[in-house]
Amino acid sequence: MEQNKSLGGNLWMMSAVNEKVAELISQRYNLPYLAASIIAARGVDVNDVPAFLDPKLQNLMPNPFVLKDMEKAAKRIADAVIKRQKVAIIGDYDVDGATSTSVLRSFLEAVGCVPEVHIPERDEGYGPSRQAVDVFKAQGADVLVTVDCGTTAFDVLEYAAEQGMDVIVLDHHEAEVRLPKIYAVVNPKRLDEDNDYPYLRYMAAVGVVFMAVVAVNRELREQHFYGQEFAEPNLIQWLDLVALGTVCDVVPLKGLNRAYVRQGLKIMANRQNVGLTALIDKAGLTDAPTAFHLGYVLGPRINACGRVGEAHLGNKLLCCKDTYQADLWAEKLNEFNIQRKDIESYVMLSAIETLEGTPQEYPIAFVYGRDWHQGVIGIVAGKLKERYNVPSFVMSIEADEVKGSARSIPQIDLGALVIAAKEKGIITKGGGHTMAAGFSLNEDRIEDFRRFVGQYVVEHIGGEAITPVLEIDAALDTAGATVELADCLAQLEPFGAGNAEPKLMLRQARISKASLVGVGHVRCVLSSANGGSIKAMAFRCADNEIGKALLTSKGEVFDVAGVLRKDNWMGRNNVQFIIDDIRKAE
């Protein structure tokens, strides 16, 4: 490991590469050594390289019935379709929830079953509620399906079962030892799962829902449902939604998830989904979307309606068939996203003032406020985690309870932490993943929760914040940052959690023509003694050490870490370097 800290406060570490494996991959699959070395460093077996480079659903999706309760759930939903029974769906208000709801809804509508849908607003809280159950009961619902929620909603779902509904959970959140006493719970994270296909545990809820749709479709086919009235739908058409939810829920892009995203991006490029097409156009995207666009351009707009606007609009837009209506809803989501940014800035500044103005007992960021909009606390928690490199907990004190969101560092499993706090009665409810969680508690238990979280973190990582490590995939001279290299690296897409965009280090680069652009961005040119040069951009850095160094550099030589991307603006075929960090060259 390189021992000198960068200007971004990181320790840089070159990825460990088994050179023999990299050479074997390079020769067997006719890949440039640099690409082969990155594949090897990411733990891809030599024989699995074809599935990594060209992931296909037919090779990676097992029989859906390998998941417990899937057969039972699929047969019950198929039976409801055949008998024209009423199906109700409860989703979540984030992108995974919106896409999960939309995939199931779109499939059911295609086979003549028009479901009732409920997406809770933030003030209603995460997951199913008695109020929603009562409404569905009054509407005569026979089957209730929860997507992206429900695994630990014991009281509400058991109440729904008592009302005569067959309740089915399609979820991916952390499970407890006990499960709700309902018709079926399909969740690859059930503690009693066989785990014969470990990559299924990585799925977002929308991936679980798509597997369920595959299973229901097969049941309908085997029962000779398809014929004169309904043709069998092409399930591939909904992979664009599966890709969107998978990327935005930041689950590892490994195994089946890679196939979901790779194939889903192809479907999205065909612009078949009216609502998604309107959103893409409103966002100003002119090229075919990539995983980056899903996570940072499209996803935030859908998330915004659940954070500060009308949570149900995401599902409505994604299922919309009318171009005029889709355009109106896409514009509304754009407006919500602008509002979200303003609210987020206020909460972020308030949180920083609290943390930096008060001595902190534990290596955590733990803040709360009465006027903080609960719709942005998750984003703020993520930014605090990035700023301080500690687990971050942000809470909004509401009239009836405190609602919180947390983001973590790799050493702390938030899902386990939240379940432990819930079992001790410190919080009233909560759930999540290793790196992200949501929870609720009573105001008088805030200090108890702070102590519990602080002690939990200290037990796992000690009393000091861990210096973040920036892992570098390859080092090269500026002259080597070419269009050909960018094309080579593009073979490793889709990039995201579990398969990060390759991080490159440009050795001994000189900075010139640095200038401020936009709101806090720095544009410059990087050049080397060998004559190579490349345009570069560092985003949101004008007020930190990286930005200051770029703007004031006078011939100094730096090592520069970042990612290489194609620059096709106005028909150009060029590359640019997106700067993540810099350090003085040795």
C-alpha positions in Angstrom: 0.0 0.0 0.0 1.2 3.5 -0.8 1.7 5.2 2.6 1.3 8.9 1.7 -2.2 10.2 1.9 -3.6 11.9 -1.2 -5.1 15.4 -1.2 -8.5 13.6 -1.0 -7.5 12.0 2.3 -7.1 8.5 0.8 -4.4 5.9 0.9 -3.9 4.6 -2.6 -3.5 0.8 -3.2 -2.8 -1.0 -6.4 -5.1 -4.0 -7.0 -3.5 -7.3 -6.3 -3.2 -9.2 -9.6 -2.2 -12.8 -10.2 -0.1 -12.2 -13.2 -0.2 -15.8 -14.4 -4.0 -15.8 -14.3 -4.1 -12.4 -16.1 -1.8 -13.7 -18.8 -3.9 -16.8 -19.2 -7.1 -14.8 -19.6 -5.4 -12.4 -22.0 -4.2 -15.3 -24.2 -7.3 -17.5 -24.0 -9.8 -14.8 -24.8 -7.7 -12.5 -26.9 -8.0 -9.6 -24.5 -5.5 -6.8 -23.9 -3.4 -7.5 -20.8 -4.7 -4.5 -19.0 -8.3 -5.6 -19.3 -7.4 -9.2 -18.4 -5.5 -8.0 -15.3 -8.6 -6.1 -14.1 -10.8 -9.1 -14.7 -8.4 -11.3 -12.8 -8.1 -8.8 -9.9 -11.9 -8.9 -9.5 -11.8 -12.6 -8.8 -13.4 -13.8 -12.0 -12.4 -17.4 -12.6 -10.7 -18.1 -16.0 -13.6 -20.3 -17.1 -16.2 -17.7 -16.1 -14.8 -14.9 -18.2 -17.3 -15.5 -21.1 -20.2 -15.2 -18.7 -18.7 -12.0 -17.2 -18.1 -10.4 -20.6 -21.3 -11.5 -22.1 -23.8 -12.3 -19.4 -27.0 -14.1 -20.6 -30.2 -14.7 -18.7 -30.5 -18.2 -20.2 -27.2 -19.2 -18.7 -27.4 -17.4 -15.3 -31.1 -17.6 -14.3 -31.9 -20.9 -12.5 -35.4 -22.4 -12.2 -37.2 -19.8 -10.2 -38.5 -22.6 -7.9 -35.1 -22.9 -6.3 -36.2 -20.0 -4.1 -38.3 -21.1 -1.2 -42.1 -20.4 -1.5 -41.6 -19.3 -5.2 -43.6 -22.3 -6.5 -46.4 -21.7 -4.1 -46.5 -18.0 -4.8 -46.4 -18.4 -8.6 -49.2 -21.0 -8.6 -51.4 -18.7 -6.4 -50.8 -15.6 -8.6 -51.5 -17.7 -11.8 -54.7 -19.0 -10.2 -55.8 -15.5 -9.4 -55.2 -14.5 -13.1 -57.1 -17.5 -14.4 -60.1 -17.0 -12.0 -60.2 -13.2 -12.6 -59.6 -12.6 -8.9 -58.5 -9.2 -7.6 -54.8 -8.7 -6.9 -53.4 -5.8 -4.9 -49.8 -4.6 -4.8 -47.9 -2.6 -2.2 -44.5 -1.3 -3.2 -41.8 1.0 -1.8 -41.2 4.6 -2.7 -37.7 4.3 -4.0 -36.6 3.3 -7.5 -36.4 -0.4 -6.7 -39.9 -0.2 -5.3 -41.2 1.7 -8.3 -39.6 -0.7 -10.8 -40.7 -3.8 -8.9 -44.3 -2.6 -8.8 -44.2 -1.6 -12.4 -42.8 -5.0 -13.6 -45.5 -7.0 -11.7 -48.3 -4.6 -12.7 -47.3 -4.5 -16.3 -47.2 -8.3 -16.5 -50.6 -8.7 -14.8 -52.2 -6.1 -17.0 -50.8 -8.0 -20.1 -52.6 -11.1 -19.0 -55.9 -9.4 -18.2 -55.5 -8.9 -14.4 -55.6 -5.2 -13.6 -54.2 -4.9 -10.0 -54.8 -2.2 -7.4 -51.5 -0.5 -6.5 -50.4 1.4 -3.4 -47.1 3.2 -3.0 -46.9 4.7 0.5 -45.9 8.4 0.9 -43.0 9.1 3.2 -45.2 10.2 6.0 -47.0 6.9 5.9 -43.7 5.1 6.4 -41.9 2.3 4.7 -43.8 -0.9 3.8 -47.4 -2.1 4.2 -49.8 -0.3 6.6 -53.1 -1.3 8.1 -54.7 1.6 6.3 -53.7 0.3 2.9 -54.8 -3.2 3.9 -58.2 -1.9 4.9 -58.6 -0.1 1.6 -57.7 -3.3 -0.3 -60.1 -5.3 1.8 -62.9 -2.9 0.9 -62.0 -3.2 -2.8 -62.4 -7.0 -2.5 -58.7 -8.0 -2.9 -58.2 -11.8 -2.9 -54.4 -11.7 -3.1 -52.0 -9.1 -1.7 -48.4 -9.0 -3.0 -45.8 -6.8 -1.3 -42.7 -6.0 -3.4 -39.5 -4.6 -2.0 -41.0 -4.7 1.5 -42.8 -7.0 3.9 -40.3 -9.5 5.1 -40.4 -8.2 8.7 -43.9 -6.6 8.6 -45.3 -9.2 10.9 -48.3 -7.5 12.4 -49.6 -5.8 9.3 -49.3 -8.7 7.0 -50.7 -11.2 9.5 -53.6 -8.7 9.9 -54.1 -8.8 6.2 -54.2 -12.6 6.2 -56.8 -12.4 9.0 -58.9 -10.3 6.6 -59.0 -13.3 4.2 -56.3 -12.2 1.8 -53.6 -14.6 0.5 -50.5 -12.5 1.2 -47.3 -13.0 -0.8 -44.0 -11.2 -0.1 -41.5 -10.6 -3.0 -38.6 -9.0 -1.2 -34.8 -8.9 -0.8 -34.2 -7.2 2.5 -32.5 -8.8 5.5 -34.7 -11.4 7.1 -35.1 -12.5 10.7 -35.3 -16.0 12.0 -39.1 -15.9 12.1 -41.2 -15.0 9.0 -44.7 -13.5 8.8 -47.4 -16.2 9.1 -48.8 -15.6 5.6 -49.2 -17.5 2.3 -45.7 -17.1 0.9 -42.4 -15.3 1.6 -40.1 -15.2 -1.4 -36.8 -13.7 -0.4 -33.3 -14.9 -1.3 -32.1 -13.6 2.1 -34.3 -15.9 4.0 -32.2 -17.5 6.7 -33.4 -21.0 5.7 -32.5 -20.6 2.0 -30.3 -23.4 0.6 -27.9 -20.9 -1.0 -27.1 -23.3 -4.0 -27.1 -20.1 -6.1 -25.3 -17.6 -3.8 -25.5 -14.7 -6.4 -29.3 -14.7 -6.0 -28.8 -13.1 -2.6 -27.4 -10.0 -4.5 -30.6 -9.4 -6.3 -32.6 -6.2 -5.9 -36.3 -6.6 -5.3 -37.0 -6.0 -9.0 -34.8 -9.0 -9.8 -36.8 -11.2 -7.4 -40.1 -9.9 -9.0 -38.8 -10.7 -12.5 -38.0 -14.2 -11.4 -41.6 -14.5 -10.0 -43.0 -13.2 -13.3 -41.1 -15.8 -15.2 -42.5 -18.5 -12.8 -46.1 -17.2 -13.1 -45.8 -17.0 -16.8 -44.7 -20.6 -17.0 -47.6 -21.7 -14.8 -50.0 -19.9 -17.1 -48.5 -21.6 -20.1 -48.6 -25.0 -18.6 -52.3 -24.5 -17.7 -53.0 -23.6 -21.3 -54.1 -20.0 -20.4 -52.7 -18.4 -23.5 -54.7 -18.6 -26.6 -57.4 -16.6 -28.4 -58.0 -14.0 -25.6 -54.4 -13.4 -24.4 -51.1 -14.0 -26.2 -48.1 -14.9 -24.1 -46.2 -11.7 -23.3 -42.6 -11.3 -24.2 -41.1 -10.9 -20.7 -37.8 -9.5 -22.1 -39.6 -6.2 -22.7 -39.5 -5.3 -19.0 -35.8 -5.9 -18.5 -35.2 -2.1 -18.9 -37.1 -1.6 -15.6 -35.2 -4.5 -14.0 -31.9 -2.9 -15.0 -33.0 0.5 -13.6 -34.0 -0.9 -10.2 -31.0 -3.2 -10.0 -28.5 -0.3 -10.6 -30.3 2.2 -8.4 -30.5 -0.1 -5.4 -26.7 -0.4 -5.5 -26.6 -4.2 -5.4 -23.5 -6.0 -6.7 -23.4 -6.4 -10.4 -22.4 -10.0 -10.3 -24.0 -13.2 -11.7 -27.6 -12.8 -12.7 -27.6 -9.0 -11.9 -25.0 -8.5 -14.7 -27.3 -10.2 -17.1 -30.3 -8.1 -16.0 -28.4 -4.9 -16.5 -26.6 -5.8 -19.7 -29.7 -7.0 -21.4 -31.9 -4.3 -19.8 -29.7 -1.5 -21.3 -30.2 -3.0 -24.7 -34.0 -2.9 -24.3 -33.8 0.6 -22.9 -31.9 1.7 -26.0 -34.9 0.6 -28.1 -37.1 3.3 -26.3 -40.0 0.9 -26.0 -41.2 2.1 -22.6 -43.1 5.4 -23.1 -42.5 6.7 -19.6 -38.8 5.9 -19.5 -38.4 7.5 -22.9 -40.0 10.7 -21.7 -37.7 10.7 -18.7 -34.6 10.1 -20.8 -35.6 13.0 -23.1 -36.3 15.3 -20.2 -32.9 14.5 -18.7 -31.3 15.6 -22.0 -29.7 12.2 -22.8 -28.9 11.9 -26.5 -26.8 8.7 -26.4 -28.0 5.2 -25.3 -28.2 5.2 -21.5 -25.4 3.4 -19.6 -25.5 2.0 -16.0 -24.0 5.4 -15.0 -27.0 7.2 -16.4 -29.4 4.9 -14.6 -27.7 5.5 -11.3 -27.0 9.2 -11.5 -29.4 10.7 -14.0 -32.7 8.7 -14.3 -32.8 7.1 -10.9 -32.6 10.3 -8.9 -35.6 11.7 -10.8 -37.7 8.7 -10.0 -36.5 8.8 -6.4 -37.4 12.5 -6.1 -41.1 11.9 -6.3 -40.9 9.5 -3.4 -38.7 11.9 -1.4 -40.4 15.3 -1.8 -43.3 14.8 -4.1 -45.9 12.2 -4.9 -44.5 8.7 -4.4 -46.9 7.0 -6.8 -45.8 9.0 -9.8 -42.7 6.8 -10.4 -44.9 3.7 -10.9 -47.4 5.7 -13.0 -44.8 7.0 -15.3 -43.1 3.7 -15.8 -46.4 2.0 -16.7 -47.7 4.9 -18.8 -48.8 4.2 -22.4 -49.7 7.8 -23.5 -46.8 10.0 -24.7 -48.5 13.2 -23.8 -49.3 12.1 -20.2 -45.8 10.6 -19.9 -44.2 13.9 -20.9 -46.2 15.8 -18.2 -45.3 13.3 -15.5 -41.6 13.3 -16.5 -41.5 17.1 -16.3 -43.1 16.9 -12.8 -40.4 14.5 -11.7 -37.8 16.9 -13.0 -39.3 19.6 -10.9 -39.4 17.4 -7.8 -35.7 16.6 -8.4 -34.8 20.3 -8.3 -36.8 20.8 -5.1 -35.0 17.7 -3.6 -31.6 19.3 -4.3 -32.5 22.5 -2.5 -33.9 20.7 0.5 -30.9 18.3 0.6 -28.4 21.2 0.7 -30.1 22.8 3.7 -30.1 19.5 5.7 -26.5 18.7 4.7 -25.2 22.1 5.9 -27.1 21.7 9.2 -25.7 18.3 9.7 -22.1 19.4 9.0 -22.5 22.3 11.5 -23.7 19.9 14.2 -20.9 17.3 13.6 -18.1 19.8 13.3 -19.3 22.0 16.1 -19.6 19.3 18.7 -16.9 16.9 20.0 -17.8 13.3 18.8 -17.6 10.4 21.3 -17.8 7.6 18.7 -16.5 7.2 15.1 -20.0 7.7 13.6 -21.9 10.6 12.1 -25.1 10.7 14.2 -27.4 13.7 13.6 -31.1 14.7 13.7 -33.3 17.7 13.3 -37.0 18.7 13.7 -37.3 20.6 10.4 -35.4 18.0 8.3 -37.4 16.6 5.4 -37.4 12.8 5.8 -37.2 12.5 2.0 -33.6 13.5 1.8 -32.1 12.1 4.9 -30.9 9.0 3.1 -29.0 11.1 0.5 -27.5 13.2 3.3 -26.4 10.1 5.2 -24.6 8.9 2.1 -22.8 12.2 1.7 -21.8 12.3 5.4 -20.4 8.8 5.0 -18.3 9.9 2.0 -17.2 13.1 3.8 -16.1 11.5 7.1 -15.7 7.8 6.1 -17.7 6.6 9.1 -21.2 5.0 9.4 -23.7 7.8 9.2 -27.2 8.0 10.8 -29.5 10.9 9.9 -32.9 11.3 11.5 -35.9 13.5 11.0 -38.0 14.1 14.2 -41.6 13.9 13.2 -44.8 14.5 15.3 -45.3 10.8 16.0 -41.9 9.2 15.7 -38.3 9.7 14.6 -37.5 8.4 11.1 -34.0 7.7 10.1 -31.7 6.5 7.4 -28.2 5.1 7.6 -25.3 4.5 5.2 -22.2 2.5 6.1 -18.6 1.7 5.4 -17.6 -1.9 4.4 -16.6 -2.9 7.9 -20.1 -2.4 9.4 -23.1 -4.4 8.4 -26.1 -2.1 8.8 -28.7 -4.7 8.3 -27.3 -6.7 11.2 -27.0 -3.6 13.3 -30.5 -2.5 12.8 -31.9 -6.0 13.5 -29.9 -6.1 16.7 -31.3 -2.7 17.8 -34.8 -3.7 17.0 -34.5 -7.0 19.0 -33.3 -4.9 22.0 -36.3 -2.7 21.7 -34.3 0.5 21.0 -35.9 1.1 17.7 -39.5 0.3 16.8 -38.9 -0.9 13.3 -36.2 -1.0 10.6 -34.5 -3.0 7.9 -32.0 -2.8 5.1 -28.9 -4.1 3.5 -25.2 -4.2 4.5 -24.5 -0.7 3.4 -27.9 1.1 3.7 -30.8 0.9 6.2 -33.9 2.7 7.3 -35.4 2.7 10.8 -37.9 4.4 13.2 -37.8 5.0 16.9 -39.4 7.1 19.7 -37.8 10.4 20.4 -36.9 9.5 24.0 -34.7 6.7 22.7 -32.5 8.8 20.4 -29.7 8.9 23.0 -30.0 5.2 23.7 -29.7 4.5 20.0 -26.7 6.7 19.7 -24.9 4.8 22.4 -25.9 1.5 21.0 -24.7 2.4 17.5 -21.5 4.0 18.8 -20.6 1.0 20.9 -21.5 -1.4 18.1 -19.2 0.4 15.7 -16.3 0.6 18.2 -16.6 -3.2 18.9 -16.2 -3.8 15.1 -13.7 -1.2 14.0 -12.2 0.4 17.1 -12.5 4.0 18.3 -11.0 5.8 15.3 -12.3 6.4 11.9 -10.6 4.3 9.2 -8.6 6.0 6.6 -10.4 5.3 3.3 -8.5 3.3 0.6 -8.7 4.2 -3.1 -8.0 1.0 -5.0 -6.2 1.6 -8.3 -6.7 -1.0 -11.1 -3.8 0.1 -13.3 -1.2 2.8 -13.7 -0.1 4.3 -17.0 1.3 7.3 -18.7 -1.0 10.0 -19.9 0.0 9.1 -23.5 -1.7 5.7 -22.9 -5.1 7.1 -22.1 -6.5 6.6 -25.6 -9.8 6.0 -27.3 -8.6 2.4 -27.9 -8.1 1.9 -24.2 -11.5 3.3 -23.4 -13.1 0.9 -25.9 -11.2 -1.9 -24.3 -12.4 -1.1 -20.8 -16.0 -0.7 -22.1 -16.0 -4.5 -22.6 -16.1 -4.8 -18.8 -19.4 -3.0 -18.5 -21.9 -2.7 -16.9 -20.2 -0.9 -14.0 -21.6 -0.4 -10.6 -21.5 -2.0 -7.1 -19.4 -5.1 -7.2 -17.8 -4.2 -10.5 -16.7 -0.6 -10.2 -15.6 1.4 -13.3 -11.8 0.8 -13.6 -9.8 3.3 -11.6 -6.7 4.4 -13.4 -3.6 6.3 -12.2 -1.9 8.7 -14.6 1.7 8.9 -13.4 3.5 12.2 -13.1 1.0 14.4 -14.9 1.4 18.1 -15.2 -1.7 20.3 -14.8 -2.4 23.2 -17.2 -5.3 25.4 -18.3 -7.2 24.8 -15.1 -10.4 26.8 -14.7 -13.7 26.8 -12.8 -16.8 25.6 -14.7 -20.4 25.2 -13.6 -21.0 25.1 -9.9 -17.7 24.1 -8.3 -16.2 22.0 -11.0 -12.6 22.3 -12.3 -11.6 21.6 -15.9 -8.0 21.2 -16.9 -5.5 19.5 -19.2 -3.2 16.7 -18.0 0.1 16.1 -19.9 3.2 14.1 -19.5 6.9 14.3 -20.3 6.3 11.8 -23.1 4.1 14.2 -25.0 0.7 12.7 -24.2 -2.2 15.0 -23.1 -5.8 14.6 -22.2 -8.7 16.8 -21.1 -9.8 16.3 -17.6 -12.6 17.3 -15.2 -13.0 17.2 -11.5 -16.5 17.6 -10.2 -17.6 19.4 -7.1 -14.1 20.0 -5.9 -13.5 23.8 -6.0 -13.7 24.2 -2.2 -11.5 21.2 -1.3 -7.8 20.4 -1.4 -8.1 18.7 -4.8 -9.7 21.7 -6.5 -7.3 24.1 -4.9 -4.3 22.2 -6.0 -5.6 21.9 -9.6 -6.4 25.6 -9.8 -3.1 26.8 -8.3 -0.7 24.3 -9.7 2.4 25.9 -11.3 4.2 23.2 -13.1 4.0 20.7 -10.2 3.8 17.0 -11.0 1.0 14.9 -9.6 -0.2 11.4 -9.8 -3.9 11.6 -10.8 -6.5 8.9 -10.1 -9.8 8.6 -11.9 -11.7 7.0 -14.7 -11.3 7.2 -18.5 -14.5 7.9 -20.5 -15.4 8.3 -24.1 -16.2 11.9 -25.2 -18.6 11.7 -28.1 -20.0 15.3 -27.7 -20.9 16.8 -31.1 -19.8 13.7 -32.9 -16.3 13.7 -31.5 -14.5 10.4 -31.0 -12.2 11.4 -28.1 -11.6 10.6 -24.4 -11.6 12.6 -21.2 -10.4 11.8 -17.7 -12.7 12.2 -14.7 -10.5 13.0 -11.7 -11.3 11.4 -8.4 -8.2 12.2 -6.4 -4.6 13.5 -6.8 -1.4 13.3 -4.9 2.0 14.8 -5.3 4.2 12.5 -7.4 7.1 10.9 -5.8 
